[in-house]
Amino acid sequence: MSAGEEVRLEEYGPVKRGYTAIDFAYLAVVAVVSAVIFWAAWYVYDYGKALGGPIGARLLSYGLWFIGAPLGASLLRKPYSAFLGETLGALIETFLPTAGGFTNLEYGIAQGFLSELVYAAFRYKRWDPVVAGLAGAAAAPAAVALDAILFQEIFSPGLMIVLVVAAAVSGFIYGYIAAKVVEAVRPY
């Protein structure tokens, strides 16, 4: 199959696999919007941590850091759009004054990769809010693992599992919301 060739996807109609100039423009918008959301997530994280400790912080804010992937994929509906949405958003976030600095890009690559795997598991045939939620949730293990590796946020094994679950729940909720927003703004 060549780039740009149409593929029939059950309920979504024909979708071109190649990227167009319009797609790249959409990706740029997703990257900027995601980066701003990622920047704001630092404040949400601080409030969540003050109110509910490490679990509350992850439950309230982590899905915001995972939102670039479901946002990009829901808007473009093409292979690699989840990875690109998350990674490009994280790249722009590295230039904003946040506590993460360059590590934001490391998170974006890892989270985008895991989110992309969800769309690949559905063979790029489902772009609905539930799959977007699953893509958001899939980023959680990478984020919690990088927290432990890069910032020494290491707790008991039981609490680490709870943190992954809290981050996954947050990712699912925000991923689902991202897809619903895209449906409202750009119905297919």
C-alpha positions in Angstrom: 0.0 0.0 0.0 1.5 3.3 -1.0 1.4 6.6 1.0 -1.8 8.4 0.5 -3.7 5.3 -0.6 -7.2 5.1 0.9 -8.1 2.5 3.4 -11.7 1.7 4.3 -12.3 1.8 8.0 -15.6 0.4 9.0 -17.5 3.3 10.6 -15.1 6.1 9.8 -15.0 5.8 6.1 -12.0 6.2 3.9 -8.9 7.4 5.6 -5.6 8.2 3.9 -2.5 6.8 5.6 -0.1 9.4 4.3 0.3 12.8 5.9 -0.7 15.9 4.1 0.3 19.6 4.7 -3.1 20.0 6.5 -2.2 17.1 8.8 1.1 18.6 9.7 -0.7 21.9 10.4 -3.1 20.0 12.7 -0.2 18.3 14.4 1.4 21.7 15.0 -1.8 22.9 16.7 -2.0 19.7 18.7 1.6 20.1 19.8 1.1 23.7 21.0 -2.2 23.0 22.7 -0.7 20.0 24.4 2.3 21.9 25.5 0.2 24.5 27.1 -1.9 21.8 28.8 1.3 20.1 30.0 2.6 23.4 31.4 -0.7 23.9 33.3 -0.6 20.3 34.5 2.4 21.2 36.8 0.1 23.5 38.8 -2.7 20.9 38.9 0.0 18.4 40.1 1.1 20.7 42.9 -2.5 21.2 44.1 -3.2 17.5 43.8 -0.1 16.7 45.8 -1.0 19.2 48.5 -4.6 17.8 48.7 -4.0 14.1 48.2 -0.3 13.3 48.3 1.3 11.3 45.5 -1.9 9.4 44.7 -4.0 12.5 44.5 -1.4 14.2 42.3 -1.4 11.4 39.8 -5.1 11.0 39.8 -5.8 14.7 39.3 -3.0 15.6 36.9 -1.3 12.8 35.1 -3.9 12.4 32.4 -3.3 16.0 31.4 0.3 15.0 30.6 -1.0 12.1 28.6 -3.5 14.1 26.5 -1.3 14.9 23.5 -1.5 11.3 22.2 -5.3 10.8 22.3 -5.8 14.4 21.1 -3.5 13.9 18.0 -4.9 10.5 17.2 -8.5 11.5 17.6 -8.0 14.5 15.3 -5.8 12.9 12.6 -6.9 9.3 12.7 -3.7 8.1 11.2 -0.9 5.8 12.2 1.8 7.5 14.4 -0.5 10.5 15.2 -0.7 9.5 18.9 3.1 9.3 19.2 3.6 12.5 17.3 1.0 14.4 19.2 2.5 13.4 22.6 6.1 13.8 21.6 5.8 17.1 19.8 3.8 18.5 22.7 6.5 17.4 25.1 9.2 18.9 22.8 7.5 22.3 22.9 7.0 21.9 26.7 10.8 21.6 27.1 11.1 25.2 26.0 8.5 26.4 28.6 9.6 27.1 32.1 8.6 24.0 33.9 10.1 21.8 36.6 10.7 19.0 34.1 13.0 20.7 31.7 14.5 18.4 29.1 13.1 15.3 30.9 9.7 16.4 29.5 10.8 15.1 26.1 11.8 11.7 27.6 8.4 11.4 29.1 6.7 12.4 25.9 8.5 9.9 23.8 7.8 7.0 26.2 4.2 8.0 26.8 3.6 8.6 23.1 5.0 5.2 22.2 2.8 3.3 24.7 -0.3 5.3 23.7 0.5 4.6 20.0 0.6 0.8 20.8 -3.1 1.0 21.7 -4.1 2.3 18.3 -1.8 -0.2 16.7 -3.5 -3.0 18.7 -6.8 -2.0 17.2 -5.0 -2.0 13.8 -5.7 1.8 13.4 -9.4 1.0 12.8 -10.9 2.5 16.0 -10.5 6.1 17.0 -13.5 6.4 19.4 -13.4 7.9 22.9 -13.0 4.5 24.6 -9.9 3.7 22.6 -8.6 7.3 23.3 -9.1 6.6 27.0 -7.2 3.4 26.7 -4.4 5.2 24.9 -4.3 7.8 27.7 -4.2 5.0 30.3 -1.5 3.2 28.5 1.0 6.0 29.2 0.8 5.5 32.9 3.4 2.8 33.4 6.0 4.9 31.5 5.3 8.0 33.5 5.5 6.3 36.9 8.6 4.4 35.9 10.3 7.6 34.7 9.3 9.3 38.0 11.1 6.6 39.9 14.2 6.6 37.6 14.6 10.4 37.0 13.2 11.9 40.2 13.7 9.0 42.7 10.0 8.9 43.5 10.2 5.3 44.7 7.7 3.9 47.2 6.7 0.4 48.4 5.7 -2.0 45.6 2.0 -1.8 46.7 2.0 2.0 46.5 3.8 2.0 43.2 1.0 -0.2 41.8 -1.6 2.2 43.2 0.3 5.1 41.6 0.2 3.4 38.2 -3.5 2.7 38.6 -4.2 6.3 39.6 -2.2 7.7 36.7 -4.0 5.2 34.3 -7.5 6.2 35.6 -6.5 9.9 35.1 -5.2 9.1 31.6 -8.4 7.2 30.7 -10.6 10.1 31.8 -8.6 12.9 30.1 -8.1 10.7 26.9 -11.8 10.1 26.7 -12.5 13.8 27.2 -10.0 14.7 24.5 -11.7 12.5 22.0 -15.1 13.9 22.9 -13.8 17.4 22.4 -12.4 16.5 19.0 -15.7 15.0 18.0 -17.5 18.2 19.0 -15.1 20.4 17.2 -14.5 18.3 14.1 -17.2 15.7 13.6 -16.6 13.0 11.0 
